[in-house]
């Protein structure tokens, strides 16, 4: 893979801003008189841009797409407080602001902006894409599309005591917030038996192998309740852009059956991989096939727009 150049980039959102990196296309293969297509990219639950997204962005840039990869407010290199708190509403606002910023970049065709999201962001791109009829294509990787389904899915993989403890910690966090007190963070990922938000066997090793220098292993404990009531799958049927949904059939984090329903509702191209959630990311066994499917999908649909 060519070493794709990148540069720091900041875009405004609300009264704050998000930090990003812009990766310039290394080929004009998808360029038209209007400019190059641009992928707007963000990560999943508690993750940051430098948790593997730079590698994906480089592959996309080598195919002829510009990429804007960003951190949500309160995470990674972005500003904003509170830190490490997952707010679905705020993250969706960040995504919309990133799309607006991408459309204004020099050399970018504003009619060919692509939404790319993984895990929790795989749900965000469905919600954002349903609201934006001008999106050219959407890539949703191992998406978390239904919080209630995710809670039921968790029951299959966790001991009852672990789930009860997590629920109690989340409830105490909400009570503290409502009382105006500080909410102490919990570890985002840990080994089995720990108090981390993610603690299934292998998750600590898989997540930390991806982690970049700006990532912090902590999360506001109320995130579980925030995500639990999030259902971006209900937006899928309103999507008009070409949609690629990539599902890990052995996923212990994002329910694969819920992702498949969202793909059917959105009339998507759906790809299945016989692996777990983290196996689709850079450095893992199924990454190569996953990225090749993304590149083929984007070449096909973005060339159709020429």
N, C-alpha and C positions, 0 to 999 in steps of 0.2 A: 504494500500500500504506500502511495506517495505521502510524504509528510505535508499535510494540508496546513497552510498558514492560518493563524487565528489571531484575533485582537480583542482586547477588553472592550466591553460595551455596557452602557448603563441606560436604562429607559425608565421614564417616570410612570408611576401608578399611584393614584390617589394623592396623598400628601408625601409619599415616599418614593422609593425607586427599587428596581431589581438589577442585580449584577448579572452579566451575561458574557459569553464570548461569541464573536462572529467568526465562522469558518468560511473562507472564500472558496468557491468552486475552483478546482484545478484544471477543469476542462470546460470548453464551450459546447459540449455535446447537447445540452438541453437549452441553450441560449436561443432567444428569438430577438426580434427587433425591440420588443418590450422589456427585455432583460432576462435574468435567470430566475428559475423557481427558488423558493426559500422554505426550508423546513424550520418550524418553531418547535423546540424540543425541551421537555422537562421530565424530571424523574418522579419516582413514586414515594411511598410512605417514609418520611424522615430522611430521604436520600438527597444528595446534592449533585450538581452538574459533574463534578469530578469523580463520581462513583460509576465510571464506565462510559458516560455519555460522550466524552471527548473522542473515544475510539470509534463509536458509531458515527459521530459527526464527521470524522475524517473519511470514513467509507462513503458517506453520502456526498461529501465535497468532491471526492475523486470520481463521482458519477456525474457531476455537473450541477449540483445543487449548492446554493449557499445554505448555511445553517446558523440559526440563532439559538444557542443552548443557554438556559437561564436557571437561576436559583430563585425559589419563592422568597418573598419577604419573611424575615425571621429565620432563614436557613442559609448555610454556606456563606458565600461572599456578599450576599445581599444585606442591606440594612434592615431596619425595622424591629420593633418590639411588639409583643413579647417574642422571645426567642424560642425555637423548637416547639412551637404550638401549631398543630395542624388545624387550619380553618378552611373548610371547603370553599366557603364564599370568597375568602380572601385569595385563595389559590386560583379560583376561576377568574377573578378580577385580574390577577397577575398574568394569566394566560391571554386574556383579551388584550391587555396592554402590550404584551409581547407581540401579538399578531399585528396590532396597529403599528408598532415600531418596525417590524419586519417589512411591512408594506411601504414604509417611508425610506428604506435603505437605498442608497445609490446602487444602481445596477440590478435591482430586484424587480421582477415583474409582479406588481401587486395583485394580479389576477391568478397567480400560481403560488399561493402560500399553502403549505402543507402543515397539518397538525400531527405531531408525533408524541405519544405518551406511553409510559410503561407503568404497570401496576396501578397505583392509585391514579396517576396521571393518565393511564389508559382509559379510565372512566372520565376524567376531565375532558379529554379530547372529544368524547361523545357529546357531552353537555355543551361544550363550546362550539363544536361543529354543527350541532342542531340549530344554534342561534345565528350562525353566520353562513348565509347562502353563497358567499363568495369564496369559501374555502375550496381549494382545488382537489385535495385528497386528504385522507386521514389514516394514520397507522396507529393501531391500538394493540400494544404488546402485553401479554399476560394480564389483562385488565381486571381491576376490581370494579365491578359494575353494579353490585347489589349488596349493601351492608347487611341486610337481614340474612341473605343467603350466605354471606361470609361468616356471620355468627353461627348459623346452623352447621356450616362446614367446619368451623373450629371445634365444635362439640365432638366431631368424629375423630379429631386428631389430638385433643388435649384431655388430660385427666380432669374430672369435675372440680377437684380442689384448686387446680391451677386457674381455671376459668372463674371460679368464685372469688379467688384472691384478686384477680385482675379487675373484676367488676367492682369489688369493694374499694380498691385503690382509685379507680376512675370516679366512683361516687364521692369519695372523700375529696378528690380534686375539684369536682364541680361544687361541692359544698364550700370549700375554701374560696373558690373564685367568687361565688355569690356573696360570701361574707367579706369580700375585699381583701382576703389574705393571699399571700404568695402561695403558688402551687409548686411544690418541689418536683423536679423531673424524676423520671424513672429511666433505667437503661432501655434503649431502643431494642437492642438485641443481646441475648445472653445464652448461656448454655442451659440445658434442661434442668429444671428445678429452681432456676433463678427467678427474680422478680421482674425480668425484662418483658417488654411488650411482645417480643418475638423470641420464643425459647424452645422451639421444636428441635429435635436432633439435626445437626448439620447447619442450622440457620446462622449461628454465630460465625462459623468458619466461612460460609458462603458470602454473607453480607460483608464481613470485615475484609475479605479478599478483594472486594470491589471498592472499598472505601478509599476516598481521596483525602488530601490534607485538610480540606475545609469541613469534612464531615465530623459530627459529634455524636457519640453514642449516648444520646439522651433524648427524651421526648416528653412532652406534657402528657400526664396520664389520662387526661380527658379526651385524648385523640381517639380512643376506642369507641367512646360514645358518639363522637363527631362522625366517624366513618360509619358506624353502625346504622345511622339513619340516612345515609347517602345512597341514592338509587339512580345513578346516571343511565342505567339501562332503559328507563322510561323515555329517554330522549332519542333512542336509537332510530325509531321508525320515522322521525322527522329529518333524518340526515339525507341529503341529496348528493353529497360528494361521494366519489368512490372511496370505499372503506375496506381496509385490511385488518382483520382480527386474528391475532396469533395466540393460540391457546396451548398451554402446557397441560397435558391430560392428567398428569400426576401431581398437579399443583396443590400444595397444602395451604396456600395463603389466599390466592384469588380463586374462587370456586369455578372450575372449568365449565360446569353445566350452565351457570349463569352467563358466562361469557359467550357460550354457544347460542343461547337464546337471544342475547343482544345482537350477535352477528346475524342471526336469521331475521330479526326485526329490522335491522339496518340494511338488509339485502347485501351483505358483505361478502367479500372473498375471505373465506375462513381457512386457516391453516392449523393443523394439529401436530404436536410434537410429544413423543412418549417420554416426558421428563418432568422435573419439578420446577418450581417458580424461578429459581436463580440460575438454572442450567441454560437459560436462553441469553445470558448476558456475556459480554466479552471475557475471554479466558475460560469459558465453560464449553462443555461438549457440543451443545446444539446451537451455539452462536452462529457458526458459519452458515448453516442452513437457514437460520432465521434471517440473517442479514441479506443473504442472496434472494430470499423471497421478497423482502422489502424493496431491494434495488430493482428487481424485475417488475414489481407492482408499480413503482414510481416511474420508471422509464416508460412503461406502457401508457399510463394515464396522463402523464405530463406531456408526452409527445403528442397525445391525442388533442391537447389543447393548442398545439402550434398552428 
